[in-house]
């Protein structure tokens, strides 16, 4: 019969290295962290911020590097990792959108008046209904503003410090997400609009496209909506100063 070998325990067992992730100076495996981030992004119904990801990834993971590597990895695939409204999400590659066109539920199409109004709000925010009408050169119906509010692409910002205290409008993160923009500053400028054919012919020397800003902070000429946000929206009341 063999000696009591089972009672002999090597001394080195007491000095085993700590498990992965336990050491204070441990650097997590980059490839594994990428896999986790990839799974989180695929499973999420909404875009994720870097803060969302860092809270779910192993401690010490380089989130920026992970997102950069995933972006490059998916650059030539059927889906791309893109940044919209400051957050990250997978989207169908733009050159393959025609393949899925028949499977997409067609949304209600916006009228030309609604598209023009939306563009003015995006570029000129914060802007009032009266200012929209001045830029368009025609009256803007209440239904047009109501429709844009229903889409979730615009919001009530505040009230202009002017007679009648008209409501000011601005865009929302949903606007950026829908149109695939990371920030409102990514809206096309004058040269891009000309290149796309939206502006034709000779352009006056003093013509310019405003630099848009969707900052949440109210401007000096705006007052907060205050308790009105807590009440059911009465568009007739909010438009009173613009009629």
Kinemage of the C-alpha trace (Angstrom):
@kinemage 1
@onewidth
@group {chain A} dominant
@subgroup {mainchain}
@vectorlist {calphas} color= white
{ca unk a 1} P 0.000 0.000 0.000
{ca unk a 2} L 1.287 3.450 -0.909
{ca unk a 3} L 2.388 5.830 1.858
{ca unk a 4} L -0.025 8.528 2.950
{ca unk a 5} L 0.640 10.656 -0.150
{ca unk a 6} L -2.739 12.297 0.082
{ca unk a 7} L -1.684 13.993 3.283
{ca unk a 8} L 1.301 15.644 1.660
{ca unk a 9} L 0.283 19.073 0.486
{ca unk a 10} L 2.873 21.092 -1.463
{ca unk a 11} L 3.815 24.298 0.290
{ca unk a 12} L 3.390 26.207 -2.927
{ca unk a 13} L -0.396 25.812 -2.666
{ca unk a 14} L -0.451 28.441 0.066
{ca unk a 15} L 1.198 30.937 -2.276
{ca unk a 16} L -1.152 30.502 -5.222
{ca unk a 17} L -1.559 33.559 -7.452
{ca unk a 18} L -4.821 35.458 -6.937
{ca unk a 19} L -7.660 34.738 -9.308
{ca unk a 20} L -7.978 36.829 -12.451
{ca unk a 21} L -9.414 40.232 -11.672
{ca unk a 22} L -8.586 40.175 -7.984
{ca unk a 23} L -5.185 41.880 -8.033
{ca unk a 24} L -5.210 45.662 -7.659
{ca unk a 25} L -2.893 46.029 -10.660
{ca unk a 26} L -4.711 43.482 -12.794
{ca unk a 27} L -5.323 44.533 -16.425
{ca unk a 28} L -8.364 42.714 -17.844
{ca unk a 29} L -8.030 40.743 -21.049
{ca unk a 30} L -8.778 43.167 -23.882
{ca unk a 31} L -10.256 40.530 -26.155
{ca unk a 32} L -12.641 39.285 -23.484
{ca unk a 33} L -13.661 42.854 -22.624
{ca unk a 34} L -14.408 43.437 -26.327
{ca unk a 35} L -16.638 40.369 -26.387
{ca unk a 36} L -18.562 41.601 -23.359
{ca unk a 37} L -18.997 45.073 -24.850
{ca unk a 38} L -20.108 43.525 -28.139
{ca unk a 39} L -22.741 41.433 -26.348
{ca unk a 40} L -24.009 44.420 -24.368
{ca unk a 41} L -24.368 46.555 -27.482
{ca unk a 42} L -26.171 43.818 -29.413
{ca unk a 43} L -28.569 43.071 -26.556
{ca unk a 44} L -29.433 46.684 -25.749
{ca unk a 45} L -32.646 48.093 -27.184
{ca unk a 46} L -31.207 51.613 -26.990
{ca unk a 47} L -27.773 53.148 -27.666
{ca unk a 48} L -25.300 52.892 -24.772
{ca unk a 49} L -22.980 55.592 -23.462
{ca unk a 50} L -19.359 54.968 -22.499
{ca unk a 51} L -20.478 55.307 -18.875
{ca unk a 52} L -23.092 52.579 -19.383
{ca unk a 53} L -20.447 50.249 -20.799
{ca unk a 54} L -17.724 51.006 -18.264
{ca unk a 55} L -20.120 50.096 -15.470
{ca unk a 56} L -20.620 46.612 -16.970
{ca unk a 57} L -17.100 45.853 -18.203
{ca unk a 58} L -14.283 44.396 -16.059
{ca unk a 59} L -12.600 46.969 -13.843
{ca unk a 60} L -9.726 48.657 -15.633
{ca unk a 61} L -11.027 47.960 -19.158
{ca unk a 62} L -10.098 50.641 -21.709
{ca unk a 63} L -13.578 51.522 -22.966
{ca unk a 64} L -12.401 54.034 -25.585
{ca unk a 65} L -9.965 51.501 -27.075
{ca unk a 66} L -12.616 48.786 -27.029
{ca unk a 67} L -15.089 50.986 -28.918
{ca unk a 68} L -12.413 52.021 -31.399
{ca unk a 69} L -11.460 48.390 -32.082
{ca unk a 70} L -15.100 47.300 -32.415
{ca unk a 71} L -15.769 50.171 -34.821
{ca unk a 72} L -12.857 49.061 -37.008
{ca unk a 73} L -13.847 45.397 -36.710
{ca unk a 74} L -17.386 46.066 -37.967
{ca unk a 75} L -16.481 48.744 -40.523
{ca unk a 76} L -16.783 46.354 -43.507
{ca unk a 77} L -19.564 44.153 -42.150
{ca unk a 78} L -23.307 44.157 -42.641
{ca unk a 79} L -23.764 46.106 -39.425
{ca unk a 80} L -21.581 48.971 -38.237
{ca unk a 81} L -20.908 50.304 -34.773
{ca unk a 82} L -21.831 53.986 -34.881
{ca unk a 83} L -22.071 56.858 -32.427
{ca unk a 84} L -25.402 58.686 -32.346
{ca unk a 85} L -26.430 61.367 -29.896
{ca unk a 86} L -23.247 60.729 -27.933
{ca unk a 87} L -24.010 57.018 -27.477
{ca unk a 88} L -23.037 53.797 -29.259
{ca unk a 89} L -25.198 51.351 -31.171
{ca unk a 90} L -25.119 48.850 -34.029
{ca unk a 91} L -26.817 49.983 -37.245
{ca unk a 92} L -27.282 48.338 -40.623
{ca unk a 93} L -24.513 49.379 -43.007
{ca unk a 94} L -25.783 52.349 -44.996
{ca unk a 95} L -24.972 50.722 -48.354
{ca unk a 96} L -27.205 47.753 -47.481
{ca unk a 97} L -30.277 49.695 -46.393
{ca unk a 98} L -32.034 48.858 -49.684
{ca unk a 99} L -31.979 45.154 -48.767
{ca unk a 100} L -34.094 45.754 -45.680
{ca unk a 101} L -36.321 48.461 -47.155
{ca unk a 102} L -39.268 46.100 -47.667
{ca unk a 103} L -39.054 44.860 -44.072
{ca unk a 104} L -39.173 48.304 -42.489
{ca unk a 105} L -42.503 49.504 -41.157
{ca unk a 106} L -43.169 52.678 -43.086
{ca unk a 107} L -43.596 55.630 -40.780
{ca unk a 108} L -45.912 58.512 -41.396
{ca unk a 109} L -44.262 60.765 -43.938
{ca unk a 110} L -43.753 64.376 -43.004
{ca unk a 111} L -45.166 67.046 -45.254
{ca unk a 112} L -42.881 69.545 -46.919
{ca unk a 113} L -44.051 72.178 -44.428
{ca unk a 114} L -43.173 69.870 -41.512
{ca unk a 115} L -39.721 69.104 -42.948
{ca unk a 116} L -39.015 72.797 -43.474
{ca unk a 117} L -40.181 73.587 -39.957
{ca unk a 118} L -38.043 70.797 -38.504
{ca unk a 119} L -34.984 72.045 -40.397
{ca unk a 120} L -35.511 75.597 -39.162
{ca unk a 121} L -35.865 74.430 -35.567
{ca unk a 122} L -32.721 72.297 -35.869
{ca unk a 123} L -30.571 75.104 -37.286
{ca unk a 124} L -32.062 78.114 -35.498
{ca unk a 125} L -32.992 76.723 -32.052
{ca unk a 126} L -34.171 78.075 -29.749
{ca unk a 127} L -36.813 79.458 -32.077
{ca unk a 128} L -40.454 80.515 -31.726
{ca unk a 129} L -43.336 79.802 -34.075
{ca unk a 130} L -43.402 83.434 -35.203
{ca unk a 131} L -39.672 83.257 -36.010
{ca unk a 132} L -40.236 80.029 -37.975
{ca unk a 133} L -42.921 81.770 -40.022
{ca unk a 134} L -40.633 84.739 -40.643
{ca unk a 135} L -37.899 82.446 -41.993
{ca unk a 136} L -40.278 80.336 -44.101
{ca unk a 137} L -42.194 83.350 -45.350
{ca unk a 138} L -45.544 81.610 -44.812
{ca unk a 139} L -47.773 80.771 -41.869
{ca unk a 140} L -47.036 77.596 -39.935
{ca unk a 141} L -50.106 75.667 -38.853
{ca unk a 142} L -50.532 74.464 -35.287
{ca unk a 143} L -50.893 70.922 -36.630
{ca unk a 144} L -47.373 71.009 -38.056
{ca unk a 145} L -45.859 71.811 -34.654
{ca unk a 146} L -48.111 69.227 -32.976
{ca unk a 147} L -46.955 66.530 -35.412
{ca unk a 148} L -43.281 67.270 -34.776
{ca unk a 149} L -43.867 67.146 -31.026
{ca unk a 150} L -45.564 63.757 -31.436
{ca unk a 151} L -42.542 62.358 -33.269
{ca unk a 152} L -40.410 63.242 -30.256
{ca unk a 153} L -37.908 65.081 -32.455
{ca unk a 154} L -38.596 68.529 -31.022
{ca unk a 155} L -39.378 69.789 -27.525
{ca unk a 156} L -40.623 72.837 -25.700
{ca unk a 157} L -37.554 74.645 -24.342
{ca unk a 158} L -38.886 77.712 -22.570
{ca unk a 159} L -40.521 81.061 -23.217
{ca unk a 160} L -39.012 84.009 -25.035
{ca unk a 161} L -38.617 87.156 -22.949
{ca unk a 162} L -40.805 89.114 -25.300
{ca unk a 163} L -44.413 90.367 -25.456
{ca unk a 164} L -46.757 87.382 -25.250
{ca unk a 165} L -43.898 85.179 -23.941
{ca unk a 166} L -44.010 82.777 -26.927
{ca unk a 167} L -42.763 79.206 -26.515
{ca unk a 168} L -39.305 78.384 -27.837
{ca unk a 169} L -38.595 75.063 -29.550
{ca unk a 170} L -35.489 72.897 -29.866
{ca unk a 171} L -34.520 69.384 -30.973
{ca unk a 172} L -34.190 66.258 -28.808
{ca unk a 173} L -31.733 63.323 -28.596
{ca unk a 174} L -34.354 61.315 -30.513
{ca unk a 175} L -33.829 63.690 -33.457
{ca unk a 176} L -30.109 62.897 -33.469
{ca unk a 177} L -30.733 59.152 -33.177
{ca unk a 178} L -33.278 59.088 -36.003
{ca unk a 179} L -31.054 60.984 -38.424
{ca unk a 180} L -27.861 59.195 -37.358
{ca unk a 181} L -26.105 62.243 -35.922
{ca unk a 182} L -23.662 62.138 -33.031
{ca unk a 183} L -24.179 65.834 -32.255
{ca unk a 184} L -26.290 68.674 -33.633
{ca unk a 185} L -23.075 70.226 -34.966
{ca unk a 186} L -22.911 67.331 -37.452
{ca unk a 187} L -25.762 68.839 -39.461
{ca unk a 188} L -24.515 69.698 -42.962
{ca unk a 189} L -23.032 73.131 -43.522
{ca unk a 190} L -23.315 75.407 -46.553
{ca unk a 191} L -20.805 73.561 -48.738
{ca unk a 192} L -22.335 70.183 -47.915
{ca unk a 193} L -25.828 71.456 -48.699
{ca unk a 194} L -24.624 72.828 -52.028
{ca unk a 195} L -22.840 69.567 -52.826
{ca unk a 196} L -26.006 67.591 -52.119
{ca unk a 197} L -28.020 69.831 -54.452
{ca unk a 198} L -30.188 71.414 -51.774
{ca unk a 199} L -28.846 74.863 -52.634
{ca unk a 200} L -28.555 75.679 -56.314
{ca unk a 201} L -27.513 78.705 -58.337
{ca unk a 202} L -25.593 81.700 -57.099
{ca unk a 203} L -25.646 82.250 -53.369
{ca unk a 204} L -25.668 85.838 -52.033
{ca unk a 205} L -22.336 86.860 -50.523
{ca unk a 206} L -23.928 87.506 -47.137
{ca unk a 207} L -25.756 84.149 -47.077
{ca unk a 208} L -24.704 81.747 -44.349
{ca unk a 209} L -25.942 78.612 -42.610
{ca unk a 210} L -26.185 79.100 -38.838
{ca unk a 211} L -24.071 76.950 -36.557
{ca unk a 212} L -26.679 74.937 -34.611
{ca unk a 213} L -26.616 74.349 -30.877
{ca unk a 214} L -28.962 72.194 -28.799
{ca unk a 215} L -27.512 73.020 -25.385
{ca unk a 216} L -30.005 72.355 -22.585
{ca unk a 217} L -29.189 75.615 -20.816
{ca unk a 218} L -31.664 78.397 -21.514
{ca unk a 219} L -30.431 81.492 -23.335
{ca unk a 220} L -30.461 84.939 -21.765
{ca unk a 221} L -33.639 85.773 -23.696
{ca unk a 222} L -35.497 82.669 -22.462
{ca unk a 223} L -37.536 81.993 -19.330
{ca unk a 224} L -38.136 78.457 -17.984
{ca unk a 225} L -41.482 76.750 -18.512
{ca unk a 226} L -41.628 76.095 -14.761
{ca unk a 227} L -44.764 74.260 -13.585
{ca unk a 228} L -46.189 74.073 -17.095
{ca unk a 229} L -44.120 70.922 -17.690
{ca unk a 230} L -46.068 69.178 -14.930
{ca unk a 231} L -49.425 69.933 -16.521
{ca unk a 232} L -51.059 68.297 -19.578
{ca unk a 233} L -49.855 70.179 -22.631
{ca unk a 234} L -52.450 72.613 -23.960
{ca unk a 235} L -51.074 73.679 -27.318
{ca unk a 236} L -53.659 76.431 -27.661
{ca unk a 237} L -52.336 77.966 -24.448
{ca unk a 238} L -48.646 77.557 -25.337
{ca unk a 239} L -49.234 79.073 -28.751
{ca unk a 240} L -51.229 82.000 -27.375
{ca unk a 241} L -48.315 84.372 -27.606
{ca unk a 242} L -47.664 83.402 -31.213
{ca unk a 243} L -51.123 83.719 -32.720
